[in-house]
């Protein structure tokens, strides 16, 4: 799959795209790790799955732009905010 952001095309695996969409849909609100694990997995999953997926998304986000940030809510989840 590909994402187009500011006219630039980036390849992105489907799971990372789903995670980005989940964070964007809940912009400014905490998305719980359990919810990420449940929504993105197809069965039993390592409890650190959400953390691994966020790490991958953050490294890809660094290539996209600095327009948004993914915040860690320690032990709970993550939230996306836009920079002003």
N, C-alpha and C positions, 0 to 999 in steps of 0.2 A: 504494500500500500504506500501511497505517497501523500504528503501533506504539502500544501502550497501556503506559504506565509510571506506576505509582503512581496509577492511575485517570485519567490524563490521556492523551488521544489526540493523536498527532503523525503528520502525513503524512510518509512517507519513501520515496524512490525504491527500487526493488527492489535495485539494485546496492549502495546504502548499507546496506540491511538485510542483504544477504549478507555484506558486510564486517563489520558489527557481529556477526553470528552467528559468523563465522570467528574474530573476536577473542575473543568470549565462550567459544567451544568450546576455545580455547587460552589461557584466562585465566592470566596470570602467566608465560606462555612467549612467546618472541619468534616472531612470524610474519614470515617473510622477504618482502621486497618482491617478489622473483621469484614467490613463491607467490601473493601477492595479485594480481599482474599476470596470472598464468596462470589462476587460478580465476575471476576476475571479467571477463576479456575474452573476446571471441568471435573472436579473431584477432590479428594483429600489433598491438602496443600500444606506445605511447610509454613509455620506461623510467621516466618520472616519473608514470605513471598511478597507482601506489599512493599517492604523496605527495598527488596531487590529490584522490583519494578520501578519504584520511585527513583532509585539510583540511576537506572538505565534512562529513564525519562529526563532526569536532570542533565545527564551528559548530552543528550540529544538537544535539550532546551538551550544549552549553552551555545550550540551551533545555530539555533533559530534566531534568538534575539534576547535581549535583556529586558523586554517589555513586561514580563510576568515573572513571578517568583513562587516556588513551591516551598511552603513553610512546614517544618516538622513540628508536630504537637506531641512532644515526647511521651511515648507509651500509649498514645491514643490514636493518632492518625496524621493527616496532612491537610493543608488547605492552600489554594492558589489565590494570589492577589496580583493585581496589576500595579505596575509602578506609575507614578505620576510624572 
